[in-house]
Amino acid sequence: QVQLVESGGGLVQAGGSRRLSCVPSGMIFAINEMGWYRQAPGKQRELVATITRGGSTNYADSVKGRFTISRDNIKNMVFLQMNSLKPEDTAVYYCNLNSSLLPYNYWGQGTQVTVSS
């Protein structure tokens, strides 16, 4: 089964920036919405940002103005540019992809982002 592979996580100081990338390990057709979610220790997974095939975006209030989601429809990649990072942004970040074809929904294995104060 095709997997989503995230990269770009790591340790960064507060106020710094990080760019996450996500690419499928194989071909996925009829991709609709792509997005990023995150899960901090002891908390539920939450939406960070999503982007439609046409480029419409949606952001969690906590990241508006700091994070930017983008996608490459040719390579089926999705990116998350994170600026002005805060310690509360520390979490495992997961890539998500929705397709009109089975199995409809794909998740990455997650990449850790740690923001030090």
LINFENLIN-V934442 format. One record per pair of residues at least 12 apart in sequence whose C-alpha atoms are under 6 Angstrom apart, sorted by sequence separation. I is the first residue (numbers start at 1). J is the second residue. If there is no record, write none. Layout:
I/J ; I/J
//
This chain:
8/20 ; 36/48 ; 48/60 ; 68/80 ; 95/107 ; 7/20 ; 36/49 ; 68/81 ; 95/108 ; 7/21 ; 35/49 ; 67/81 ; 94/108 ; 6/21 ; 35/50 ; 67/82 ; 6/22 ; 34/50 ; 67/83 ; 94/110 ; 5/22 ; 34/51 ; 66/83 ; 93/110 ; 5/23 ; 33/51 ; 92/110 ; 93/111 ; 4/23 ; 5/24 ; 33/52 ; 92/111 ; 4/24 ; 92/112 ; 3/24 ; 32/53 ; 3/25 ; 91/113 ; 2/25 ; 90/113 ; 2/26 ; 90/114 ; 90/115 ; 87/115 ; 87/116 ; 40/91 ; 39/91 ; 38/91 ; 39/92 ; 23/77 ; 38/92 ; 22/77 ; 38/93 ; 22/78 ; 37/93 ; 38/94 ; 21/78 ; 37/94 ; 21/79 ; 36/94 ; 20/79 ; 36/95 ; 20/80 ; 35/95 ; 36/96 ; 19/80 ; 35/96 ; 19/81 ; 34/96 ; 19/82 ; 34/97 ; 18/82 ; 17/82 ; 33/98 ; 17/83 ; 32/98 ; 31/98 ; 32/99 ; 16/84 ; 31/99 ; 15/84 ; 16/85 ; 30/99 ; 15/85 ; 30/100 ; 14/85 ; 14/86 ; 14/115 ; 9/111 ; 13/115 ; 14/116 ; 5/108 ; 9/112 ; 10/113 ; 11/114 ; 12/115 ; 13/116 ; 14/117 ; 4/108 ; 9/113 ; 11/115
//
